[in-house]
Amino acid sequence: MKKYPCSYRQILLSILDVHIAFLDIDMPDMNGVAIAKLIKELHNNVNIIFVTAYSEYMRDAWEMYASGYLLKPVRKNDVKH
């Protein structure tokens, strides 16, 4: 398994009951795609939805089976139950 900053690994290991994660691409220490890959390694059943201003990462998101990709600014109608 890859090495990641300790704080992310500890947080992700502690959230076993999470069903969905909303991530941005631009995040401290790691980008959202790297964090999503870590989440999928630890909890494959978590749905990942990216909420970001960076459209160029959309292919990466789909290749890792992200459940959604919302471009900022997000409108209320963009998010459905």
Contacts in CASP RR format, 6 or more apart in sequence:
PFRMAT RR
TARGET T0000
AUTHOR 0000-0000-0000
METHOD contacts of the structure
MODEL  1
MKKYPCSYRQILLSILDVHIAFLDIDMPDMNGVAIAKLIKELHNNVNIIF
VTAYSEYMRDAWEMYASGYLLKPVRKNDVKH
1 41 0 8 1.000
2 38 0 8 1.000
2 41 0 8 1.000
4 30 0 8 1.000
4 34 0 8 1.000
4 38 0 8 1.000
5 29 0 8 1.000
5 30 0 8 1.000
7 29 0 8 1.000
8 29 0 8 1.000
8 30 0 8 1.000
8 35 0 8 1.000
8 38 0 8 1.000
9 38 0 8 1.000
12 35 0 8 1.000
12 38 0 8 1.000
12 39 0 8 1.000
12 42 0 8 1.000
12 43 0 8 1.000
13 42 0 8 1.000
15 43 0 8 1.000
16 43 0 8 1.000
18 43 0 8 1.000
18 46 0 8 1.000
19 45 0 8 1.000
19 46 0 8 1.000
19 47 0 8 1.000
20 46 0 8 1.000
20 47 0 8 1.000
20 48 0 8 1.000
20 49 0 8 1.000
20 67 0 8 1.000
21 36 0 8 1.000
21 39 0 8 1.000
21 46 0 8 1.000
21 47 0 8 1.000
21 48 0 8 1.000
21 49 0 8 1.000
22 49 0 8 1.000
22 50 0 8 1.000
22 51 0 8 1.000
23 32 0 8 1.000
23 35 0 8 1.000
23 36 0 8 1.000
23 48 0 8 1.000
23 49 0 8 1.000
23 50 0 8 1.000
23 51 0 8 1.000
23 52 0 8 1.000
24 32 0 8 1.000
24 50 0 8 1.000
24 51 0 8 1.000
24 52 0 8 1.000
25 31 0 8 1.000
25 32 0 8 1.000
25 33 0 8 1.000
25 50 0 8 1.000
25 52 0 8 1.000
25 53 0 8 1.000
25 54 0 8 1.000
25 57 0 8 1.000
26 32 0 8 1.000
26 52 0 8 1.000
26 53 0 8 1.000
26 54 0 8 1.000
27 35 0 8 1.000
30 38 0 8 1.000
31 57 0 8 1.000
32 50 0 8 1.000
33 57 0 8 1.000
33 60 0 8 1.000
33 61 0 8 1.000
33 64 0 8 1.000
36 48 0 8 1.000
36 50 0 8 1.000
36 61 0 8 1.000
36 64 0 8 1.000
36 66 0 8 1.000
37 64 0 8 1.000
39 46 0 8 1.000
39 48 0 8 1.000
40 46 0 8 1.000
40 48 0 8 1.000
40 64 0 8 1.000
40 65 0 8 1.000
47 67 0 8 1.000
48 61 0 8 1.000
48 64 0 8 1.000
48 65 0 8 1.000
48 66 0 8 1.000
48 67 0 8 1.000
48 68 0 8 1.000
49 66 0 8 1.000
49 67 0 8 1.000
49 68 0 8 1.000
49 69 0 8 1.000
49 70 0 8 1.000
50 57 0 8 1.000
50 61 0 8 1.000
50 66 0 8 1.000
50 68 0 8 1.000
50 69 0 8 1.000
50 70 0 8 1.000
51 70 0 8 1.000
51 72 0 8 1.000
51 74 0 8 1.000
52 69 0 8 1.000
52 70 0 8 1.000
52 71 0 8 1.000
52 72 0 8 1.000
53 71 0 8 1.000
53 72 0 8 1.000
55 71 0 8 1.000
58 69 0 8 1.000
61 68 0 8 1.000
61 69 0 8 1.000
62 69 0 8 1.000
70 78 0 8 1.000
70 79 0 8 1.000
END
